[in-house]
Amino acid sequence: MNKHFNSLLIILIPLVTFAQTGKVYDNLTLPSKILNSERKYAIYLPPDYETSERSYPVLYLLHGSGDDQSGWVQFGEVLGITDKAIAEGSSTAMIIVMPDANTGKKGYVNRVGEDWRYEDFFFEELIPYVEKKYRIKSDKRYRAISGLSMGGGGTFFYALHHPEMFSSACPLSANAGPLTLEATRDQIKYFIPNADNLSDELIEDHFKQYSTLNLINNIKEENKNAVRWFIDCGDDDFRYEGNSLIHIAMRKKEIPHEYRVRNGDHNWTYWRESLPDVLKFVSEAFHQY
């Protein structure tokens, strides 16, 4: 009897281990009329996705400059880190969507003076597509956003542009956008060949839309508590200034937020250590803290 029982355990243990593993697909595509192309994305599905019929909250996780939709999969180890957090109970089971913002043109913005509207694609095509294709809860309380560097900037201005969409936002080592109007001119000239032909009005409008500091300083009173904020930037990170100024501006505007400065630089070692904290923070809203 004992021998038979032990043999049964040997058979079942690998099955249990397998059942506790999520899945990642990192080369999926969706059609985009706005960007006139097939757009790639990666997705993490939690361990019980294929065996349950439930719907899940979602985290949109944005990569940085130089990476694509596979960055968080390959370098960020999203599969192992998220599986571990779910197994330990610090994170609820969730779906994680990682879009590509490095094909055609780089970045999460609608380009000034060009017909390249990535932000419109994100909200009008990507979100509706994945939230229909996968069993995703579509209420604000079950939707969060995070990202690193360029993706941290995207996290800031997506949540500030659409506070009705996200329960939590977690920018990591964020490129917070231009701090001044003059910096906006320099940035546009770097990315756009015909920038000298752009009007002052267009440049100023771009500054108003994509300077996180400007968005914070002009936030509407009713939006101050609309999103839960978790901001994280290393003490040796070259993005320290923008993140520090945003923290100060949020304090002055009395916008509730968590602000973390840990030992570290602008690299994947830092961001891999940040991800468990992000998962825990967004899960608090998903659980109705």
C-alpha positions as MATLAB code, in Angstrom:
seq = 'MNKHFNSLLIILIPLVTFAQTGKVYDNLTLPSKILNSERKYAIYLPPDYETSERSYPVLYLLHGSGDDQSGWVQFGEVLGITDKAIAEGSSTAMIIVMPDANTGKKGYVNRVGEDWRYEDFFFEELIPYVEKKYRIKSDKRYRAISGLSMGGGGTFFYALHHPEMFSSACPLSANAGPLTLEATRDQIKYFIPNADNLSDELIEDHFKQYSTLNLINNIKEENKNAVRWFIDCGDDDFRYEGNSLIHIAMRKKEIPHEYRVRNGDHNWTYWRESLPDVLKFVSEAFHQY';
ca = [
       0.000    0.000    0.000;
       2.763    2.461    0.942;
       4.770    1.586   -2.158;
       1.718    2.205   -4.356;
       0.996    5.513   -2.593;
       4.588    6.705   -3.014;
       4.496    5.877   -6.712;
       1.282    7.870   -7.066;
       2.916   10.869   -5.389;
       5.867   10.690   -7.801;
       3.418   10.840  -10.713;
       1.318   13.669   -9.279;
       4.081   16.025   -8.096;
       5.217   17.018  -11.614;
       1.591   17.619  -12.581;
       1.051   19.939   -9.613;
       4.279   21.800  -10.391;
       3.254   22.234  -14.011;
      -0.184   23.506  -13.006;
       1.429   26.267  -10.944;
       3.277   27.802  -13.888;
       1.980   30.689  -15.946;
       2.624   31.103  -19.659;
       4.208   33.858  -21.714;
       3.753   34.489  -25.434;
       6.128   37.149  -26.739;
       5.525   37.372  -30.502;
       1.792   37.956  -30.881;
       0.299   40.537  -33.241;
      -2.800   42.637  -33.763;
      -3.762   44.755  -36.770;
      -3.680   48.546  -36.420;
      -5.460   50.900  -38.764;
      -4.153   53.885  -36.811;
      -0.499   52.887  -37.279;
      -1.137   51.151  -40.599;
       0.748   48.013  -39.561;
       0.694   44.764  -37.630;
       1.694   45.542  -34.055;
       3.462   43.040  -31.806;
       2.725   42.426  -28.155;
       3.637   39.920  -25.458;
       1.305   38.548  -22.809;
       1.621   36.750  -19.487;
      -1.255   34.441  -18.552;
      -1.474   33.330  -14.895;
      -1.083   29.679  -13.825;
      -4.788   28.800  -13.684;
      -5.851   30.676  -16.840;
      -6.345   27.547  -18.981;
      -8.100   25.539  -16.252;
     -10.508   28.198  -14.991;
     -13.376   30.162  -16.486;
     -12.838   33.290  -14.420;
     -11.816   36.719  -15.693;
      -8.671   38.465  -14.471;
      -7.399   41.958  -13.719;
      -4.785   43.317  -16.104;
      -1.463   45.137  -15.849;
      -0.154   46.970  -18.917;
       3.637   46.785  -18.634;
       5.631   49.120  -20.901;
       9.225   48.596  -22.049;
      11.986   51.185  -22.320;
      13.873   52.706  -25.229;
      15.859   50.145  -27.208;
      13.687   47.210  -26.143;
      10.445   45.867  -27.570;
       7.549   43.758  -26.327;
       9.957   40.967  -25.356;
      12.056   43.141  -23.022;
      10.128   42.395  -19.851;
      10.003   38.710  -20.856;
      13.691   38.234  -21.674;
      15.417   40.681  -19.331;
      12.698   41.430  -16.788;
      11.948   37.754  -16.083;
       8.260   38.555  -15.819;
       7.218   34.889  -15.907;
       9.292   33.680  -12.974;
       8.833   36.802  -10.865;
       5.051   36.921  -11.324;
       4.577   33.176  -10.803;
       6.557   33.453   -7.546;
       4.574   36.478   -6.331;
       1.257   34.743   -7.041;
       2.391   31.518   -5.353;
       3.534   33.412   -2.251;
       0.293   35.392   -2.079;
       1.840   38.853   -2.455;
       0.190   39.231   -5.871;
      -3.225   38.296   -7.130;
      -3.432   36.300  -10.355;
      -3.462   38.756  -13.246;
      -2.856   39.065  -16.965;
       0.103   41.211  -18.030;
       0.111   42.842  -21.478;
       3.409   44.127  -22.906;
       3.055   46.084  -26.189;
       5.803   46.930  -28.691;
       6.587   50.654  -28.993;
       9.863   50.290  -30.888;
       8.754   49.399  -34.433;
       8.300   52.026  -37.132;
       8.896   54.864  -34.724;
       9.953   54.784  -31.092;
       7.800   55.911  -28.176;
       4.333   55.977  -26.636;
       3.314   59.450  -27.844;
       1.297   60.865  -30.695;
       4.147   62.408  -32.731;
       3.866   66.139  -33.251;
       3.829   67.098  -36.933;
       3.643   63.445  -38.049;
       0.883   60.961  -38.729;
       2.051   58.550  -36.043;
      -0.465   58.264  -33.218;
       0.800   55.590  -30.848;
      -1.174   56.848  -27.860;
      -4.388   56.684  -29.895;
      -3.468   53.143  -30.964;
      -2.917   52.127  -27.338;
      -6.316   53.290  -26.115;
      -8.470   52.852  -29.211;
      -7.096   49.574  -30.588;
      -4.747   47.698  -28.233;
      -6.805   47.829  -25.040;
     -10.133   46.943  -26.722;
      -8.441   44.136  -28.660;
      -6.753   42.345  -25.764;
      -9.640   42.888  -23.356;
     -11.955   41.200  -25.848;
      -9.571   38.401  -26.839;
      -8.621   37.410  -23.294;
     -10.730   36.983  -20.156;
      -9.895   40.408  -18.747;
     -12.028   42.401  -16.326;
     -12.640   45.706  -18.099;
     -13.528   47.940  -15.138;
     -11.079   50.660  -14.081;
     -10.536   49.044  -10.675;
      -9.085   45.959  -12.402;
      -6.737   47.814  -14.789;
      -3.237   49.079  -13.914;
      -0.216   50.375  -15.792;
       3.530   50.348  -15.198;
       6.710   50.715  -17.203;
      10.395   51.536  -17.078;
      12.327   54.529  -18.452;
      10.544   55.484  -21.706;
       7.748   53.192  -20.534;
       7.751   54.962  -17.178;
       7.072   58.176  -19.054;
       4.266   56.444  -20.913;
       2.901   55.284  -17.565;
       2.885   58.844  -16.244;
       1.130   60.542  -19.118;
      -1.263   57.682  -19.972;
      -2.560   57.644  -16.386;
      -2.666   61.456  -16.256;
      -4.428   61.710  -19.631;
      -6.896   58.944  -18.727;
      -7.346   58.750  -14.944;
     -10.727   57.127  -15.587;
      -8.927   54.086  -17.049;
      -6.449   52.972  -14.377;
      -6.715   52.150  -10.686;
      -2.919   52.231  -10.198;
       0.117   53.547  -12.047;
       3.720   52.576  -11.295;
       6.402   54.466  -13.264;
       9.917   53.067  -12.773;
      13.041   55.151  -13.471;
      10.774   57.212  -15.672;
      11.686   59.496  -18.506;
       9.259   62.112  -17.285;
       9.260   64.070  -20.515;
      10.617   67.571  -21.098;
      10.864   69.734  -17.992;
      10.687   73.007  -19.929;
       9.322   74.316  -23.208;
      12.871   74.807  -24.502;
      13.718   71.196  -23.678;
      10.651   70.222  -25.695;
      12.049   72.002  -28.755;
      15.364   70.189  -28.412;
      13.646   66.828  -27.979;
      11.440   67.322  -31.038;
      14.436   68.358  -33.171;
      16.201   65.150  -32.133;
      13.335   62.902  -33.226;
      11.769   64.768  -36.156;
      13.765   65.764  -39.262;
      11.479   68.668  -40.275;
      11.094   70.072  -36.765;
      12.161   73.559  -37.862;
       8.917   73.795  -39.820;
       6.729   73.177  -36.787;
       4.806   76.101  -35.351;
       5.360   77.342  -31.815;
       1.760   76.414  -31.105;
       2.339   72.743  -31.992;
       5.496   72.583  -29.897;
       3.762   74.175  -26.918;
       0.849   71.758  -27.250;
       3.276   68.816  -27.258;
       4.878   70.186  -24.077;
       1.499   70.492  -22.379;
       0.590   66.914  -23.332;
       3.853   65.101  -22.620;
       5.614   66.966  -19.842;
       4.670   65.043  -16.715;
       5.648   67.988  -14.539;
       3.326   70.270  -16.518;
       0.494   67.731  -16.292;
       0.935   67.479  -12.504;
       1.077   71.246  -12.041;
      -2.169   71.624  -14.000;
      -4.053   68.610  -12.695;
      -7.774   69.039  -12.053;
      -8.870   68.906   -8.438;
     -11.201   65.954   -9.060;
      -8.327   63.875  -10.487;
      -5.908   64.216   -7.569;
      -7.155   60.994   -5.968;
      -8.223   59.213   -9.158;
      -5.111   57.029   -9.505;
      -2.918   55.276   -6.934;
       0.724   56.174   -7.642;
       3.895   54.184   -6.963;
       7.046   55.963   -8.220;
      10.427   54.220   -8.036;
      13.852   55.521   -9.139;
      17.369   54.476   -8.105;
      19.694   56.813   -6.241;
      22.322   56.515   -9.015;
      19.838   56.818  -11.896;
      20.403   59.642  -14.392;
      16.605   60.136  -14.429;
      16.684   61.248  -10.792;
      15.930   64.925  -11.465;
      12.628   64.520  -13.268;
      11.351   61.922  -10.803;
      12.406   64.030   -7.801;
      10.709   67.139   -9.192;
       7.521   65.167   -9.866;
       7.550   63.856   -6.291;
       7.926   67.419   -4.980;
       5.178   68.704   -7.299;
       2.844   65.911   -6.169;
       3.515   66.768   -2.539;
       2.739   70.435   -3.179;
      -0.449   69.513   -5.066;
      -1.380   67.064   -2.279;
      -1.582   64.133   -4.694;
      -1.285   60.887   -2.699;
       1.600   58.733   -3.909;
       4.324   56.341   -2.833;
       7.858   57.454   -3.716;
      10.765   55.019   -3.475;
      14.483   55.639   -3.897;
      16.580   52.502   -3.556;
      20.238   51.768   -4.130;
      20.648   51.230   -7.858;
      21.099   52.523  -11.368;
      19.183   52.634  -14.649;
      19.355   48.909  -15.381;
      17.507   45.597  -15.376;
      18.928   44.579  -12.007;
      17.000   47.477  -10.486;
      13.788   46.885  -12.463;
      13.675   43.158  -11.741;
      13.795   44.053   -8.047;
      11.025   46.626   -8.574;
       8.576   44.273  -10.266;
       7.472   42.349   -7.105;
       6.663   45.688   -5.433;
       4.664   46.759   -8.482;
       2.695   43.494   -8.493;
       1.936   43.849   -4.785;
       0.903   47.504   -5.140;
      -1.500   46.994   -8.057;
      -2.917   43.873   -6.390;
      -4.029   45.960   -3.417;
      -6.398   47.869   -5.706;
      -7.489   44.674   -7.467;
      -8.340   43.250   -4.036;
     -10.132   46.454   -2.962;
      -7.688   47.606   -0.300;
];
